[in-house]
Amino acid sequence: MAQPAYLIPNAWAGSWKDWREEVVSVIRAGFPEVLQDIDEEDIDWEAWRSLFERGHSPESAVDQAFVRIVEV
């Protein structure tokens, strides 16, 4: 059954800088038709910080931010 991705946090042990870089990569890969040219400076990181602090992986954070549903 499909479950909202925000219910599936994955532990992230990397740095804030590494996490942000990975979020950008995940966004580019997941939304290439509209967000291929997005860069770190295009993102409001303060809005994402709580996801990092709660240990969400970049993939889980993107899923939550874009309200994507993942299969489990």
Distance bins in CASP14 RR format, pairs under 12 A and 6 or more apart:
PFRMAT RR
TARGET T0000
AUTHOR 0000-0000-0000
RMODE 2
METHOD distances of the structure
MODEL  1
1 7 0 0 0 0 0 1 0 0 0 0 0
1 69 0 0 0 0 0 1 0 0 0 0 0
1 70 0 0 0 0 0 1 0 0 0 0 0
1 71 0 0 0 0 1 0 0 0 0 0 0
1 72 1 0 0 1 0 0 0 0 0 0 0
2 8 0 0 0 0 0 1 0 0 0 0 0
2 63 0 0 0 0 0 1 0 0 0 0 0
2 68 0 0 0 0 0 1 0 0 0 0 0
2 69 1 0 1 0 0 0 0 0 0 0 0
2 70 1 0 0 1 0 0 0 0 0 0 0
2 71 1 0 1 0 0 0 0 0 0 0 0
2 72 1 0 0 1 0 0 0 0 0 0 0
3 60 0 0 0 0 0 1 0 0 0 0 0
3 63 0 0 0 0 0 1 0 0 0 0 0
3 64 0 0 0 0 0 1 0 0 0 0 0
3 68 0 0 0 0 0 1 0 0 0 0 0
3 69 1 0 0 1 0 0 0 0 0 0 0
3 70 1 0 0 1 0 0 0 0 0 0 0
3 71 1 0 0 1 0 0 0 0 0 0 0
3 72 1 0 1 0 0 0 0 0 0 0 0
4 60 0 0 0 0 0 1 0 0 0 0 0
4 63 1 0 0 1 0 0 0 0 0 0 0
4 64 1 0 0 1 0 0 0 0 0 0 0
4 65 0 0 0 0 0 1 0 0 0 0 0
4 66 0 0 0 0 0 1 0 0 0 0 0
4 67 1 0 0 1 0 0 0 0 0 0 0
4 68 0 0 0 0 1 0 0 0 0 0 0
4 69 1 0 0 1 0 0 0 0 0 0 0
4 70 0 0 0 0 1 0 0 0 0 0 0
4 71 0 0 0 0 0 1 0 0 0 0 0
4 72 0 0 0 0 0 1 0 0 0 0 0
5 26 0 0 0 0 0 1 0 0 0 0 0
5 51 0 0 0 0 0 1 0 0 0 0 0
5 56 0 0 0 0 1 0 0 0 0 0 0
5 57 0 0 0 0 0 1 0 0 0 0 0
5 58 0 0 0 0 0 1 0 0 0 0 0
5 59 0 0 0 0 1 0 0 0 0 0 0
5 60 1 0 1 0 0 0 0 0 0 0 0
5 61 0 0 0 0 1 0 0 0 0 0 0
5 62 0 0 0 0 1 0 0 0 0 0 0
5 63 1 1 0 0 0 0 0 0 0 0 0
5 64 1 0 1 0 0 0 0 0 0 0 0
5 65 0 0 0 0 1 0 0 0 0 0 0
5 66 0 0 0 0 1 0 0 0 0 0 0
5 67 0 0 0 0 1 0 0 0 0 0 0
5 68 1 0 1 0 0 0 0 0 0 0 0
5 69 1 0 0 1 0 0 0 0 0 0 0
5 70 1 0 1 0 0 0 0 0 0 0 0
5 71 0 0 0 0 0 1 0 0 0 0 0
5 72 0 0 0 0 1 0 0 0 0 0 0
6 50 0 0 0 0 0 1 0 0 0 0 0
6 51 0 0 0 0 1 0 0 0 0 0 0
6 54 0 0 0 0 1 0 0 0 0 0 0
6 56 0 0 0 0 1 0 0 0 0 0 0
6 57 0 0 0 0 0 1 0 0 0 0 0
6 59 0 0 0 0 0 1 0 0 0 0 0
6 60 1 0 0 1 0 0 0 0 0 0 0
6 61 0 0 0 0 1 0 0 0 0 0 0
6 62 0 0 0 0 0 1 0 0 0 0 0
6 63 1 0 0 1 0 0 0 0 0 0 0
6 64 1 1 0 0 0 0 0 0 0 0 0
6 65 0 0 0 0 1 0 0 0 0 0 0
6 66 0 0 0 0 0 1 0 0 0 0 0
6 67 0 0 0 0 1 0 0 0 0 0 0
6 68 0 0 0 0 1 0 0 0 0 0 0
6 69 0 0 0 0 0 1 0 0 0 0 0
6 70 0 0 0 0 1 0 0 0 0 0 0
7 56 0 0 0 0 0 1 0 0 0 0 0
7 60 0 0 0 0 1 0 0 0 0 0 0
7 63 0 0 0 0 1 0 0 0 0 0 0
7 64 0 0 0 0 1 0 0 0 0 0 0
7 67 0 0 0 0 0 1 0 0 0 0 0
7 69 0 0 0 0 0 1 0 0 0 0 0
7 70 0 0 0 0 1 0 0 0 0 0 0
7 72 0 0 0 0 1 0 0 0 0 0 0
8 55 0 0 0 0 0 1 0 0 0 0 0
8 56 0 0 0 0 1 0 0 0 0 0 0
8 57 0 0 0 0 1 0 0 0 0 0 0
8 59 0 0 0 0 1 0 0 0 0 0 0
8 60 1 0 0 1 0 0 0 0 0 0 0
8 61 0 0 0 0 0 1 0 0 0 0 0
8 63 1 0 0 1 0 0 0 0 0 0 0
8 64 0 0 0 0 1 0 0 0 0 0 0
8 68 0 0 0 0 0 1 0 0 0 0 0
8 69 0 0 0 0 0 1 0 0 0 0 0
8 70 1 0 0 1 0 0 0 0 0 0 0
8 71 0 0 0 0 0 1 0 0 0 0 0
8 72 1 0 0 1 0 0 0 0 0 0 0
9 50 0 0 0 0 0 1 0 0 0 0 0
9 51 0 0 0 0 1 0 0 0 0 0 0
9 52 0 0 0 0 0 1 0 0 0 0 0
9 53 0 0 0 0 0 1 0 0 0 0 0
9 54 1 0 0 1 0 0 0 0 0 0 0
9 55 1 0 0 1 0 0 0 0 0 0 0
9 56 1 0 1 0 0 0 0 0 0 0 0
9 57 1 0 0 1 0 0 0 0 0 0 0
9 58 0 0 0 0 0 1 0 0 0 0 0
9 59 0 0 0 0 0 1 0 0 0 0 0
9 60 1 0 1 0 0 0 0 0 0 0 0
9 61 0 0 0 0 1 0 0 0 0 0 0
9 63 0 0 0 0 0 1 0 0 0 0 0
9 64 0 0 0 0 1 0 0 0 0 0 0
10 19 0 0 0 0 0 1 0 0 0 0 0
10 22 0 0 0 0 0 1 0 0 0 0 0
10 26 0 0 0 0 0 1 0 0 0 0 0
10 51 0 0 0 0 0 1 0 0 0 0 0
10 54 0 0 0 0 0 1 0 0 0 0 0
10 55 1 0 0 1 0 0 0 0 0 0 0
10 56 1 0 0 1 0 0 0 0 0 0 0
10 57 1 1 0 0 0 0 0 0 0 0 0
10 58 0 0 0 0 1 0 0 0 0 0 0
10 59 1 0 0 1 0 0 0 0 0 0 0
10 60 1 0 1 0 0 0 0 0 0 0 0
10 61 0 0 0 0 1 0 0 0 0 0 0
10 62 0 0 0 0 0 1 0 0 0 0 0
10 63 0 0 0 0 0 1 0 0 0 0 0
10 64 0 0 0 0 0 1 0 0 0 0 0
10 70 0 0 0 0 0 1 0 0 0 0 0
10 72 0 0 0 0 0 1 0 0 0 0 0
11 19 0 0 0 0 0 1 0 0 0 0 0
11 52 0 0 0 0 0 1 0 0 0 0 0
11 54 0 0 0 0 1 0 0 0 0 0 0
11 55 1 0 1 0 0 0 0 0 0 0 0
11 56 0 0 0 0 1 0 0 0 0 0 0
11 57 1 0 0 1 0 0 0 0 0 0 0
11 58 0 0 0 0 0 1 0 0 0 0 0
11 60 0 0 0 0 1 0 0 0 0 0 0
12 18 0 0 0 0 1 0 0 0 0 0 0
12 19 1 0 1 0 0 0 0 0 0 0 0
12 20 0 0 0 0 0 1 0 0 0 0 0
12 22 0 0 0 0 1 0 0 0 0 0 0
12 23 0 0 0 0 0 1 0 0 0 0 0
12 26 0 0 0 0 0 1 0 0 0 0 0
12 51 0 0 0 0 1 0 0 0 0 0 0
12 52 1 0 0 1 0 0 0 0 0 0 0
12 53 0 0 0 0 1 0 0 0 0 0 0
12 54 0 0 0 0 1 0 0 0 0 0 0
12 55 1 0 1 0 0 0 0 0 0 0 0
12 56 1 0 0 1 0 0 0 0 0 0 0
12 57 1 0 1 0 0 0 0 0 0 0 0
12 58 1 0 0 1 0 0 0 0 0 0 0
12 59 0 0 0 0 1 0 0 0 0 0 0
12 60 0 0 0 0 1 0 0 0 0 0 0
12 61 0 0 0 0 1 0 0 0 0 0 0
13 19 0 0 0 0 1 0 0 0 0 0 0
13 52 0 0 0 0 0 1 0 0 0 0 0
13 55 0 0 0 0 1 0 0 0 0 0 0
13 56 0 0 0 0 0 1 0 0 0 0 0
13 57 0 0 0 0 1 0 0 0 0 0 0
14 20 0 0 0 0 0 1 0 0 0 0 0
14 21 0 0 0 0 0 1 0 0 0 0 0
14 22 0 0 0 0 1 0 0 0 0 0 0
14 52 0 0 0 0 1 0 0 0 0 0 0
14 55 0 0 0 0 1 0 0 0 0 0 0
14 56 0 0 0 0 0 1 0 0 0 0 0
14 57 0 0 0 0 1 0 0 0 0 0 0
14 58 0 0 0 0 1 0 0 0 0 0 0
15 21 0 0 0 0 1 0 0 0 0 0 0
15 22 0 0 0 0 0 1 0 0 0 0 0
15 52 0 0 0 0 1 0 0 0 0 0 0
16 22 0 0 0 0 0 1 0 0 0 0 0
16 23 0 0 0 0 0 1 0 0 0 0 0
16 40 0 0 0 0 0 1 0 0 0 0 0
16 45 0 0 0 0 1 0 0 0 0 0 0
16 46 0 0 0 0 0 1 0 0 0 0 0
16 48 0 0 0 0 1 0 0 0 0 0 0
16 49 0 0 0 0 1 0 0 0 0 0 0
16 51 0 0 0 0 0 1 0 0 0 0 0
16 52 1 0 0 1 0 0 0 0 0 0 0
16 53 0 0 0 0 1 0 0 0 0 0 0
16 55 0 0 0 0 0 1 0 0 0 0 0
16 58 0 0 0 0 0 1 0 0 0 0 0
17 23 0 0 0 0 0 1 0 0 0 0 0
17 24 0 0 0 0 0 1 0 0 0 0 0
17 40 0 0 0 0 1 0 0 0 0 0 0
17 45 0 0 0 0 0 1 0 0 0 0 0
17 52 0 0 0 0 0 1 0 0 0 0 0
17 58 0 0 0 0 0 1 0 0 0 0 0
18 24 0 0 0 0 0 1 0 0 0 0 0
18 25 0 0 0 0 0 1 0 0 0 0 0
18 40 0 0 0 0 0 1 0 0 0 0 0
18 52 0 0 0 0 0 1 0 0 0 0 0
18 57 0 0 0 0 0 1 0 0 0 0 0
18 58 0 0 0 0 1 0 0 0 0 0 0
19 25 0 0 0 0 0 1 0 0 0 0 0
19 26 0 0 0 0 0 1 0 0 0 0 0
19 40 0 0 0 0 0 1 0 0 0 0 0
19 43 0 0 0 0 0 1 0 0 0 0 0
19 45 0 0 0 0 1 0 0 0 0 0 0
19 48 0 0 0 0 1 0 0 0 0 0 0
19 49 0 0 0 0 1 0 0 0 0 0 0
19 51 0 0 0 0 1 0 0 0 0 0 0
19 52 1 0 1 0 0 0 0 0 0 0 0
19 53 0 0 0 0 0 1 0 0 0 0 0
19 54 0 0 0 0 0 1 0 0 0 0 0
19 55 0 0 0 0 1 0 0 0 0 0 0
19 56 0 0 0 0 1 0 0 0 0 0 0
19 57 0 0 0 0 1 0 0 0 0 0 0
19 58 1 0 1 0 0 0 0 0 0 0 0
19 59 0 0 0 0 0 1 0 0 0 0 0
19 60 0 0 0 0 0 1 0 0 0 0 0
19 61 0 0 0 0 1 0 0 0 0 0 0
19 62 0 0 0 0 0 1 0 0 0 0 0
20 26 0 0 0 0 0 1 0 0 0 0 0
20 27 0 0 0 0 0 1 0 0 0 0 0
20 38 0 0 0 0 0 1 0 0 0 0 0
20 39 0 0 0 0 0 1 0 0 0 0 0
20 40 1 0 1 0 0 0 0 0 0 0 0
20 41 0 0 0 0 0 1 0 0 0 0 0
20 42 0 0 0 0 0 1 0 0 0 0 0
20 43 1 0 0 1 0 0 0 0 0 0 0
20 44 0 0 0 0 0 1 0 0 0 0 0
20 45 1 0 0 1 0 0 0 0 0 0 0
20 46 0 0 0 0 0 1 0 0 0 0 0
20 48 1 0 0 1 0 0 0 0 0 0 0
20 49 0 0 0 0 1 0 0 0 0 0 0
20 51 0 0 0 0 0 1 0 0 0 0 0
20 52 0 0 0 0 1 0 0 0 0 0 0
20 58 0 0 0 0 1 0 0 0 0 0 0
20 61 0 0 0 0 0 1 0 0 0 0 0
20 62 0 0 0 0 0 1 0 0 0 0 0
21 27 0 0 0 0 0 1 0 0 0 0 0
21 28 0 0 0 0 0 1 0 0 0 0 0
21 39 0 0 0 0 0 1 0 0 0 0 0
21 40 1 0 0 1 0 0 0 0 0 0 0
21 43 0 0 0 0 0 1 0 0 0 0 0
21 45 0 0 0 0 0 1 0 0 0 0 0
21 58 0 0 0 0 1 0 0 0 0 0 0
22 28 0 0 0 0 0 1 0 0 0 0 0
22 29 0 0 0 0 0 1 0 0 0 0 0
22 40 0 0 0 0 0 1 0 0 0 0 0
22 48 0 0 0 0 0 1 0 0 0 0 0
22 51 0 0 0 0 0 1 0 0 0 0 0
22 52 0 0 0 0 0 1 0 0 0 0 0
22 56 0 0 0 0 0 1 0 0 0 0 0
22 57 0 0 0 0 1 0 0 0 0 0 0
22 58 1 1 0 0 0 0 0 0 0 0 0
22 59 0 0 0 0 1 0 0 0 0 0 0
22 60 0 0 0 0 0 1 0 0 0 0 0
22 61 0 0 0 0 1 0 0 0 0 0 0
22 62 0 0 0 0 1 0 0 0 0 0 0
23 29 0 0 0 0 0 1 0 0 0 0 0
23 30 0 0 0 0 0 1 0 0 0 0 0
23 35 0 0 0 0 0 1 0 0 0 0 0
23 38 0 0 0 0 1 0 0 0 0 0 0
23 39 0 0 0 0 0 1 0 0 0 0 0
23 40 0 0 0 0 1 0 0 0 0 0 0
23 42 0 0 0 0 0 1 0 0 0 0 0
23 43 1 0 0 1 0 0 0 0 0 0 0
23 44 0 0 0 0 0 1 0 0 0 0 0
23 45 0 0 0 0 1 0 0 0 0 0 0
23 47 0 0 0 0 0 1 0 0 0 0 0
23 48 1 0 0 1 0 0 0 0 0 0 0
23 49 0 0 0 0 0 1 0 0 0 0 0
23 51 0 0 0 0 1 0 0 0 0 0 0
23 52 0 0 0 0 1 0 0 0 0 0 0
23 56 0 0 0 0 1 0 0 0 0 0 0
23 57 0 0 0 0 1 0 0 0 0 0 0
23 58 1 0 1 0 0 0 0 0 0 0 0
23 59 0 0 0 0 1 0 0 0 0 0 0
23 60 0 0 0 0 0 1 0 0 0 0 0
23 61 1 0 0 1 0 0 0 0 0 0 0
23 62 1 0 0 1 0 0 0 0 0 0 0
23 63 0 0 0 0 0 1 0 0 0 0 0
23 64 0 0 0 0 0 1 0 0 0 0 0
23 65 0 0 0 0 1 0 0 0 0 0 0
23 66 0 0 0 0 0 1 0 0 0 0 0
24 30 0 0 0 0 0 1 0 0 0 0 0
24 31 0 0 0 0 0 1 0 0 0 0 0
24 35 0 0 0 0 1 0 0 0 0 0 0
24 36 0 0 0 0 0 1 0 0 0 0 0
24 37 0 0 0 0 0 1 0 0 0 0 0
24 38 1 0 0 1 0 0 0 0 0 0 0
24 39 1 0 0 1 0 0 0 0 0 0 0
24 40 1 0 1 0 0 0 0 0 0 0 0
24 41 0 0 0 0 1 0 0 0 0 0 0
24 42 0 0 0 0 1 0 0 0 0 0 0
24 43 1 0 0 1 0 0 0 0 0 0 0
24 45 0 0 0 0 0 1 0 0 0 0 0
24 48 0 0 0 0 0 1 0 0 0 0 0
24 58 0 0 0 0 1 0 0 0 0 0 0
24 61 0 0 0 0 0 1 0 0 0 0 0
24 62 0 0 0 0 1 0 0 0 0 0 0
25 31 0 0 0 0 0 1 0 0 0 0 0
25 32 0 0 0 0 0 1 0 0 0 0 0
25 35 0 0 0 0 0 1 0 0 0 0 0
25 36 0 0 0 0 0 1 0 0 0 0 0
25 38 0 0 0 0 1 0 0 0 0 0 0
25 39 0 0 0 0 0 1 0 0 0 0 0
25 40 0 0 0 0 0 1 0 0 0 0 0
25 58 1 0 0 1 0 0 0 0 0 0 0
25 59 0 0 0 0 1 0 0 0 0 0 0
25 62 0 0 0 0 1 0 0 0 0 0 0
26 32 0 0 0 0 0 1 0 0 0 0 0
26 35 0 0 0 0 0 1 0 0 0 0 0
26 38 0 0 0 0 0 1 0 0 0 0 0
26 43 0 0 0 0 0 1 0 0 0 0 0
26 48 0 0 0 0 0 1 0 0 0 0 0
26 51 0 0 0 0 0 1 0 0 0 0 0
26 56 0 0 0 0 0 1 0 0 0 0 0
26 57 0 0 0 0 1 0 0 0 0 0 0
26 58 1 0 1 0 0 0 0 0 0 0 0
26 59 1 0 1 0 0 0 0 0 0 0 0
26 60 0 0 0 0 1 0 0 0 0 0 0
26 61 0 0 0 0 1 0 0 0 0 0 0
26 62 1 0 1 0 0 0 0 0 0 0 0
26 63 0 0 0 0 1 0 0 0 0 0 0
26 64 0 0 0 0 0 1 0 0 0 0 0
26 65 0 0 0 0 1 0 0 0 0 0 0
26 66 0 0 0 0 1 0 0 0 0 0 0
26 68 0 0 0 0 0 1 0 0 0 0 0
27 34 0 0 0 0 1 0 0 0 0 0 0
27 35 1 0 1 0 0 0 0 0 0 0 0
27 36 0 0 0 0 1 0 0 0 0 0 0
27 37 0 0 0 0 0 1 0 0 0 0 0
27 38 1 0 1 0 0 0 0 0 0 0 0
27 39 0 0 0 0 0 1 0 0 0 0 0
27 40 0 0 0 0 0 1 0 0 0 0 0
27 42 0 0 0 0 1 0 0 0 0 0 0
27 43 0 0 0 0 1 0 0 0 0 0 0
27 48 0 0 0 0 0 1 0 0 0 0 0
27 58 0 0 0 0 1 0 0 0 0 0 0
27 59 0 0 0 0 0 1 0 0 0 0 0
27 61 0 0 0 0 1 0 0 0 0 0 0
27 62 1 0 1 0 0 0 0 0 0 0 0
27 63 0 0 0 0 0 1 0 0 0 0 0
27 65 0 0 0 0 1 0 0 0 0 0 0
27 66 0 0 0 0 1 0 0 0 0 0 0
27 68 0 0 0 0 0 1 0 0 0 0 0
28 34 0 0 0 0 0 1 0 0 0 0 0
28 35 1 0 0 1 0 0 0 0 0 0 0
28 36 1 0 1 0 0 0 0 0 0 0 0
28 37 0 0 0 0 1 0 0 0 0 0 0
28 38 1 0 0 1 0 0 0 0 0 0 0
28 39 0 0 0 0 1 0 0 0 0 0 0
28 40 0 0 0 0 0 1 0 0 0 0 0
28 42 0 0 0 0 0 1 0 0 0 0 0
28 43 0 0 0 0 0 1 0 0 0 0 0
28 58 0 0 0 0 0 1 0 0 0 0 0
28 62 0 0 0 0 0 1 0 0 0 0 0
29 35 0 0 0 0 1 0 0 0 0 0 0
29 36 0 0 0 0 1 0 0 0 0 0 0
29 38 0 0 0 0 0 1 0 0 0 0 0
29 58 0 0 0 0 0 1 0 0 0 0 0
29 59 0 0 0 0 1 0 0 0 0 0 0
29 62 0 0 0 0 1 0 0 0 0 0 0
30 36 0 0 0 0 1 0 0 0 0 0 0
30 38 0 0 0 0 0 1 0 0 0 0 0
30 58 0 0 0 0 0 1 0 0 0 0 0
30 59 0 0 0 0 1 0 0 0 0 0 0
30 62 1 0 0 1 0 0 0 0 0 0 0
30 63 0 0 0 0 0 1 0 0 0 0 0
30 65 0 0 0 0 0 1 0 0 0 0 0
30 66 0 0 0 0 1 0 0 0 0 0 0
30 68 0 0 0 0 1 0 0 0 0 0 0
31 37 0 0 0 0 0 1 0 0 0 0 0
31 38 0 0 0 0 1 0 0 0 0 0 0
31 62 0 0 0 0 1 0 0 0 0 0 0
31 63 0 0 0 0 0 1 0 0 0 0 0
31 65 0 0 0 0 0 1 0 0 0 0 0
31 66 1 0 0 1 0 0 0 0 0 0 0
31 68 0 0 0 0 1 0 0 0 0 0 0
32 38 0 0 0 0 0 1 0 0 0 0 0
34 66 0 0 0 0 0 1 0 0 0 0 0
35 42 0 0 0 0 1 0 0 0 0 0 0
35 43 0 0 0 0 0 1 0 0 0 0 0
35 62 0 0 0 0 0 1 0 0 0 0 0
35 65 0 0 0 0 0 1 0 0 0 0 0
35 66 0 0 0 0 1 0 0 0 0 0 0
36 42 0 0 0 0 0 1 0 0 0 0 0
38 62 0 0 0 0 0 1 0 0 0 0 0
40 48 0 0 0 0 0 1 0 0 0 0 0
43 49 0 0 0 0 0 1 0 0 0 0 0
43 51 0 0 0 0 0 1 0 0 0 0 0
43 58 0 0 0 0 0 1 0 0 0 0 0
43 61 0 0 0 0 0 1 0 0 0 0 0
43 62 0 0 0 0 0 1 0 0 0 0 0
43 65 0 0 0 0 1 0 0 0 0 0 0
44 65 0 0 0 0 0 1 0 0 0 0 0
45 51 0 0 0 0 0 1 0 0 0 0 0
45 52 0 0 0 0 1 0 0 0 0 0 0
45 53 0 0 0 0 0 1 0 0 0 0 0
45 61 0 0 0 0 0 1 0 0 0 0 0
45 65 0 0 0 0 0 1 0 0 0 0 0
46 52 0 0 0 0 0 1 0 0 0 0 0
46 53 0 0 0 0 0 1 0 0 0 0 0
47 61 0 0 0 0 0 1 0 0 0 0 0
47 64 0 0 0 0 0 1 0 0 0 0 0
47 65 0 0 0 0 1 0 0 0 0 0 0
48 54 0 0 0 0 0 1 0 0 0 0 0
48 55 0 0 0 0 0 1 0 0 0 0 0
48 56 0 0 0 0 1 0 0 0 0 0 0
48 58 0 0 0 0 1 0 0 0 0 0 0
48 60 0 0 0 0 0 1 0 0 0 0 0
48 61 1 0 0 1 0 0 0 0 0 0 0
48 62 0 0 0 0 1 0 0 0 0 0 0
48 64 0 0 0 0 1 0 0 0 0 0 0
48 65 1 0 0 1 0 0 0 0 0 0 0
48 66 0 0 0 0 0 1 0 0 0 0 0
49 55 0 0 0 0 0 1 0 0 0 0 0
49 56 0 0 0 0 0 1 0 0 0 0 0
49 61 0 0 0 0 0 1 0 0 0 0 0
49 65 0 0 0 0 0 1 0 0 0 0 0
50 56 0 0 0 0 1 0 0 0 0 0 0
50 61 0 0 0 0 1 0 0 0 0 0 0
50 64 0 0 0 0 0 1 0 0 0 0 0
50 65 0 0 0 0 0 1 0 0 0 0 0
51 57 0 0 0 0 1 0 0 0 0 0 0
51 58 0 0 0 0 1 0 0 0 0 0 0
51 59 0 0 0 0 0 1 0 0 0 0 0
51 60 1 0 0 1 0 0 0 0 0 0 0
51 61 1 1 0 0 0 0 0 0 0 0 0
51 62 0 0 0 0 1 0 0 0 0 0 0
51 63 0 0 0 0 0 1 0 0 0 0 0
51 64 1 0 0 1 0 0 0 0 0 0 0
51 65 1 0 0 1 0 0 0 0 0 0 0
51 66 0 0 0 0 0 1 0 0 0 0 0
52 58 0 0 0 0 1 0 0 0 0 0 0
52 60 0 0 0 0 0 1 0 0 0 0 0
52 61 1 0 0 1 0 0 0 0 0 0 0
52 62 0 0 0 0 0 1 0 0 0 0 0
52 64 0 0 0 0 0 1 0 0 0 0 0
52 65 0 0 0 0 0 1 0 0 0 0 0
53 61 0 0 0 0 0 1 0 0 0 0 0
54 60 0 0 0 0 1 0 0 0 0 0 0
54 61 0 0 0 0 1 0 0 0 0 0 0
54 64 0 0 0 0 1 0 0 0 0 0 0
55 61 0 0 0 0 1 0 0 0 0 0 0
55 64 0 0 0 0 0 1 0 0 0 0 0
56 62 0 0 0 0 1 0 0 0 0 0 0
56 63 0 0 0 0 1 0 0 0 0 0 0
56 64 1 0 0 1 0 0 0 0 0 0 0
56 65 0 0 0 0 1 0 0 0 0 0 0
57 63 0 0 0 0 1 0 0 0 0 0 0
57 64 0 0 0 0 0 1 0 0 0 0 0
57 70 0 0 0 0 0 1 0 0 0 0 0
58 64 0 0 0 0 0 1 0 0 0 0 0
58 65 0 0 0 0 0 1 0 0 0 0 0
59 65 0 0 0 0 0 1 0 0 0 0 0
59 66 0 0 0 0 0 1 0 0 0 0 0
59 68 0 0 0 0 1 0 0 0 0 0 0
59 70 0 0 0 0 1 0 0 0 0 0 0
60 66 0 0 0 0 0 1 0 0 0 0 0
60 68 0 0 0 0 1 0 0 0 0 0 0
60 70 0 0 0 0 1 0 0 0 0 0 0
60 72 0 0 0 0 0 1 0 0 0 0 0
61 67 0 0 0 0 0 1 0 0 0 0 0
61 68 0 0 0 0 0 1 0 0 0 0 0
62 68 1 0 0 1 0 0 0 0 0 0 0
62 70 0 0 0 0 0 1 0 0 0 0 0
63 69 0 0 0 0 1 0 0 0 0 0 0
63 70 1 0 1 0 0 0 0 0 0 0 0
63 71 0 0 0 0 0 1 0 0 0 0 0
63 72 0 0 0 0 0 1 0 0 0 0 0
64 70 0 0 0 0 0 1 0 0 0 0 0
END
